[in-house]
Amino acid sequence: MSRNILYLLVGALAVAVLFLGYQYYQESQTEGLEIEINGSGLSIEAD
């Protein structure tokens, strides 16, 4: 396998790990108070 392809694969893997880590971080930050107003009234949920 060419060295350039190996570097490309390692770079793509690093980007994927960073992306998934960022997604997990964003998911963990969304906990809290959720207020929803719809046709059936007001809904308040706390996580």
C-alpha positions in Angstrom: 0.0 0.0 0.0 1.3 3.4 -0.9 2.4 5.7 2.0 0.1 8.5 0.8 -2.9 6.2 1.0 -1.9 5.2 4.5 -1.7 8.9 5.5 -5.1 9.5 4.0 -6.6 6.7 5.9 -5.1 7.8 9.2 -6.3 11.4 8.6 -9.8 10.2 7.7 -9.9 8.1 10.9 -8.7 11.1 13.0 -11.4 13.3 11.5 -14.1 10.6 12.1 -13.0 10.3 15.8 -13.0 14.1 16.3 -16.5 14.3 14.7 -17.9 11.6 16.8 -16.4 13.1 19.9 -17.9 16.4 19.1 -21.3 14.9 18.5 -21.2 13.0 21.8 -20.2 16.3 23.6 -23.1 18.1 22.0 -25.5 15.3 23.1 -24.3 15.5 26.6 -24.8 19.3 26.8 -28.5 19.2 25.7 -29.7 18.0 29.1 -31.8 20.5 31.0 -35.2 22.1 30.8 -37.3 21.7 27.7 -40.4 23.8 27.1 -42.8 23.0 24.3 -46.0 24.8 23.3 -48.2 22.9 20.8 -51.9 22.4 20.0 -52.5 20.3 23.2 -51.0 23.0 25.5 -47.8 23.7 27.4 -45.3 20.9 28.2 -42.3 21.3 30.5 -39.8 18.6 30.9 -36.6 18.5 33.0 -33.8 16.0 32.4 
